[in-house]
Amino acid sequence: MNLHLLVLDGVFDLGLAALMDTLSTANELAGSLAQAPPPINVTLVGVRRRVRTAHGLAVPVVPVHRVQNPDVVLVPALGAKMPDALAARLAHADVADAVVALQQWSSARAAAGAACTGTFLLAESALLDGQRATTSWWLAPMFRQRYPHVVLDESRMLVNSASFTTAGAALAHLDLALSVVRSRSPALAALAARYLLVEARGSQAEFVIPDHLAHADPVVERFEGWARQQLAHGFSLADAAIAAGASERTLARRVQSVLGKTPLSYFQDLRVERAVHLLRTGSESVDQIAAQIGYSDGVTLRNLLRRKLGRGVRELRARA
């Protein structure tokens, strides 16, 4: 397998290193398997002759015009992590050149993947239009507004769709690299994950801070403030709309546009966030915590945590 890492100036150091080290570790471990898969040949490719990481380290890249079409191309994150800085970075000329390269490789049947802010670069190419994807959870509102034709689920750590794979924030680069290894050899991917101490993790929902996402829109922010005061009392769309200063339809539309979910679903997310905080910082019983966030018993809360986070009460408390 020939794999290209498409590296732009200001690449996120940790993301690039995670991809390279995971793939090289898999190559080193392959010989220990009874049926060793062919090696993954990794080439660092750039649209500029000189590329430096966000921390100023030089990256030895091969120009795109000097490489053959890859089987797989992966895009590590850009160093810009916040919306304004990322929007400015995406306006640079090298991004447009990278988009052209991605489109050409995709036309030649190469699979493509990206992690963290690298998903924005992949989305810029329009290759993700109509596809399911994930991204860094705190950038989900920006992603939805910028790429409305992509079906975004920021709760997922990894999303496979057609010939594209997207991964969530920062250390999801590990998940992205392991997914490539897994496509060649599930046994090798499992072995590499054990050596790297990478746990199975299908969701980044546990790390999401709902109020951070809400601040992307004043109506949604007002709704969030009201919702936090109502967790123990229950949800009313009519009351929520009054508090947000909007009609029920407008509130539902704005919440869907920014957060990709209904007001009720977001209300439940806030309940989950509060429950996790109480589980990790206090000693109350599950029934007592359930009552504080508006549930009649602990069974309902346990089921909600398992459905939303994929973890039970004991696991959440053990990670405190």
Stockholm file with secondary structure:
# STOCKHOLM 1.0

chainA/1-320         MNLHLLVLDGVFDLGLAALMDTLSTANELAGSLAQAPPPINVTLVGVRRRVRTAHGLAVPVVPVHRVQNPDVVLVPALGAKMPDALAARLAHADVADAVVALQQWSSARAAAGAACTGTFLLAESALLDGQRATTSWWLAPMFRQRYPHVVLDESRMLVNSASFTTAGAALAHLDLALSVVRSRSPALAALAARYLLVEARGSQAEFVIPDHLAHADPVVERFEGWARQQLAHGFSLADAAIAAGASERTLARRVQSVLGKTPLSYFQDLRVERAVHLLRTGSESVDQIAAQIGYSDGVTLRNLLRRKLGRGVRELRARA
#=GR chainA/1-320 SS CEEEEECCTTBCHHHHHHHHHHHHHHHHHGGGSSSCCCCCEEEEEESSSCEEBTTCCEECCEEGGGSCCCSEEEECCBSCCSHHHHHHHHTSHHHHHHHHHHHHHHHTTCEEEEETTHHHHHHHTTTTTTSEECCCGGGHHHHHHHCTTSEECTTBSEEEETTEEEECSTTHHHHHHHHHHHHHCHHHHHHHHHHHTCCCCCBCGGGCCHHHHHTTSHHHHHHHHHHHHSTTTCCCHHHHHHHHTSCHHHHHHHHHHHHSSCHHHHHHHHHHHHHHHHHHHCCCCHHHHHHHTTCSSHHHHHHHHHHHHSCCHHHHHHTC
#=GC SS_cons         CEEEEECCTTBCHHHHHHHHHHHHHHHHHGGGSSSCCCCCEEEEEESSSCEEBTTCCEECCEEGGGSCCCSEEEECCBSCCSHHHHHHHHTSHHHHHHHHHHHHHHHTTCEEEEETTHHHHHHHTTTTTTSEECCCGGGHHHHHHHCTTSEECTTBSEEEETTEEEECSTTHHHHHHHHHHHHHCHHHHHHHHHHHTCCCCCBCGGGCCHHHHHTTSHHHHHHHHHHHHSTTTCCCHHHHHHHHTSCHHHHHHHHHHHHSSCHHHHHHHHHHHHHHHHHHHCCCCHHHHHHHTTCSSHHHHHHHHHHHHSCCHHHHHHTC
//
